[in-house]
Amino acid sequence: MNSSVDAAPRSYDRTQIVLHWLLAVMIFGLYAVGLTVDLFDKPVRPFIINLHAVFGLALLALVALRLFWRTTHKAPPYPDSMGPWFRRAAAAGHGLLYLLMVFIPLLGLGAFFRRGKPLDFGVLQIPSPLEADRDIAHQITEIHGLLANILIALVVLHVLVALYHQFVLRDDLLARMRLR
């Protein structure tokens, strides 16, 4: 067997890198819209909320693509300087990030449909498959927002750990996710 073919790559492939950064931008954008939706004039809010839901669905699709791609393409190894505890912590952190990136949009869509509104793509509308119930929609929205706050806190921690690796440990961990 040729060891160069079986060897783990030194960085993620271009598709994984693009999906990583696209998802990061989308998560922060969706979070910002979620935080500021009440600042928009009342007549515009339904449009903004619908747009938030459409982009949340797009994020969910991209996360599914990223998970599929990740299972079919090898990840680069962690730096040798990372011990087993740090590797397990990194794996757990990434697992939690993925779990939240799937669960939060699903909750958001559940809340959206519990309002009884169709999801409007402009040329296509998907009617709500759920019976309208504003109380349940509100409760789901609260959980959606709480989990979004947790996701953002984890993303910030993810960034801080990456920067720690880059500038304190100097193990060039960021090279794994850098576009070339």
N, C-alpha and C positions, 0 to 999 in steps of 0.2 A: 504494500500500500504506500502511496506517495504521501509523505508527511506534510508537504506543502499544501496539498488539497484538503487534508483533514485538520490542519492546524486552525485554531481559533483565530478569527481576524483581529487586527490591532485596533480597529474602530468599528463602529456600527456602519452598515451600508448606507448609501445615499437616501434610499427610501425611508429607512428608520429615522435617520437624522432629520429629514424634511418633515416627517410626521411628528416627531418629537417637538420641534420648534413651532410648527403650525398649531398643534394642540396647546402648547404653552400660550401662544398669542390668543387663541380662541378662549381658553379658560379665563385669562385675565380680562378679555373683552366682555365675555358673558357675565363675569362677576361684576365688572364696572356697570354694565347695563342693569343688572339685578339690583345693585345698590342705589342706582339713581333713577329708576323708573318713575318714582313718585315725584321727581322734579320736573317731569315733562307735563305740558298742559294736558288736562283731562281728555280732550278729544283725540289726542295723539297716543295716549297710553295703550289702548287696545292694539294699535299697530306695532308699537314698540314691544309689547308683551308677545305678540304673535311672532315678530322677528326674532326675539330672544328664544322662543320655543323652536322655531325653524333652525336656527343656528345650533341650539342644543341638540336637536336631532342629527344635524350634520356632524357635530362633535362625537355623538354616540357612534355614528357610522365610521368615522375616522378612528375611533378607539378600537372598534371591532377589527378594522383593517390592520391597525398597528398590532393588536394581539395576534391576529392570524400571521402577519409577517414575522413577528417575533418568534412564534413557534416554529416557523419554517426556515429561519436564518439564525446562525450562531451569533451569540453575543461575544464581544471581546472580553478577555479575562480581566478581572480586577487587578490592580497593581499588586505586586508581590508584598508590598508593605502592609497591605490590609490583612489582618488576622482573621480567624474563623468567626469570632464574635461580630466584627465589623461587616463581614460578608453576609452573615445572617441578618444583621440589622438592615443592611442595604436591601437585601431581598425582601424582607418584611415591609420596609418602607415603600419599595416599588410596588409590591402587591397591594398595599393599602391605597396607593395613588390610583392604580388601575381599578380597584374595586369602587372607589369613590367616583372615578370618571365614568363608570358604567351606571352606578346607582343614582347619582344626582340627576342626570338627564332623564332617566326613567321616572323618578319622582316628579320632576318638573313637568313632564308630559302628562303624568297622572293628574297633577294639580290642574293643569291647563284643561284637560278633557273633563274633569269634574266641575269645571265652570260651565260646561255645556257648549263651549265654543268650538267651531271647526278650526282645524289647523289649515291656514291659508297660505298656499305657495304661489298665489297670483293666478296661475293658469289652472291650478288644481286645488280643490279643497277636500280635506279628510274630515268627515263629520265625527263628532265625539262618539266613541263607542260606549261611553259611560253615562249613566244618569246624572244630570246636574245636581250638585249638592254643594252649595257655597261653604257650609261649615267644614265639610270634609276637605274641600279644596283649600281652605285657609289653613287647616291643620297640616296638610301635606306640604303646602308652601312654606310653612314655618320649619318643618323638618328639612326641606330642600335647602332653605337658606342657612340653617345651622350646619348642615353637612358641607355646603359651599364654603362657609367660613373655615371649617376644619380642613377642607381641601386646600384652600389658599394658605393656611398656616403650614401645612405639610409641604406645599410647593416652595414656600419661602425657606423652610428648613432644608429642603432638597438643594436649593440654590446656595444657601450658606455652607452646607457640607461640601458641595462641589468647589466653592471658592476656597474653603479651608484646605481641601486637597491640592488645589492649584497653587495657592500662594503661601501656605504654611508648610504643608508636607512636601510640596513641589514634586509630586509624583505624576504630573501631567495627566490626571484623570480626565480633564476636560477634552483632551485630544480624541477620546472615544466618541464624542458627540459633535465634533467640529466638522463643518462642511469643508471639503477640499476642492 
